[in-house]
Amino acid sequence: MLTPTYTPWFPYRVIDRGAKLGVHALSPGEVLEFISETLQGAAYFPVVKAVDDIGWLRDVKAVSPGTITLARVTGPGENVTDEELRQGDLPAIAERVMAHLAPAVAEHGAYVDYWEPTNELDPPGADLYNRFAHLHIHMMDIAEREGYRIGLFSFNVGTPEWDEMVAIVETGVFARAKQGGHILTLHEGVFGDVPIDHLWGELIPGAPPVEGAGALCFRYRYLYHLLGERDEVIPLVVSEFVFGAGYEDDGVLPAEIASRSEWYDLRARQDYYAWAYLPFTLGSYDGTWDEASYAYAYPALIEQAVAIKDKPNAVPPPH
């Protein structure tokens, strides 16, 4: 259940009950059917993300108004080179990146809650990550000028490193995000034939021990350790999640995906700021990503979500 704000120091909604499983979709496909099945079981998807084909998010809001919607527009406009970050005019780069989003925002902004301006950029070193964070401050200024909110960074799996996290946080970008009602998005998961908890509990270089953190899954807890110290916690959406082991064409059974999802969901529900994790992916476009569909596993995932719909989740602690 998505509840109103709990405390003035965390001015966002909180998912205080049930699964944190969401949807990442390249096309509507079976998404509305899955939403209907979930609602029939008195559960719901806290976050649904659309990529490029965005208009169907209007239908998501119509049938599940409590669901948070997230959108991304692919293309060269979302990319920023390392050289641009190193020597470029950050306000001008921000204007260019946000201009890439502008037509979609104008068309679909009424039913999209957050937009992802960049995707899986990983500039080398703390200094460039510092510049990357300042770029996001400029992008937040533009978004607010135009009346919408963004999901910051969209970090790739296994990034950033600890010194890069420190460099980002020290810019004040998360305090600025909290002021404007923006969120953080990033990607997590495991690849190949490894357990879902591969490298869970492992330190990343330079980081202090953080309970429940890992080098792949729950890497974000290292970053949120810093944000908690600074009172700069904002909501998190794992906007692409990969369970590993493969997909249907690899012979992976829905029960295996459900088991891996259960492991991740149980722990994500311990983080009050975590809104959802979105398995990559449902649907396809132009015949791409057909092999990377979790559609065959969603009935099992929905059954799981319905079963725990009333289970309590962590809520913000006293300030």
Secondary structure by P-SEA (a helix, b strand, c coil): ccccccccccccccccccccbbbbbccccaaaaaaaaaaaacccccbbbbcccccaaaaaaaccccbbbbbbbbcccccccccccccccaaaaaaaaaaaaaaaaaaccccccccccccccccccaaaaaaaaaaaaaaaaaaaaacccccccccccccccaaaaaaaaaaaaaaaaaaacccccccccccccccccccccccccccccccccccccccaaaaaaaaaaacbbbbbbccccccccccccccccaaaaaaaaaaaaaaaaaccccccccccccccccccccccccccaaaaaaaaaaaaccccccccccc
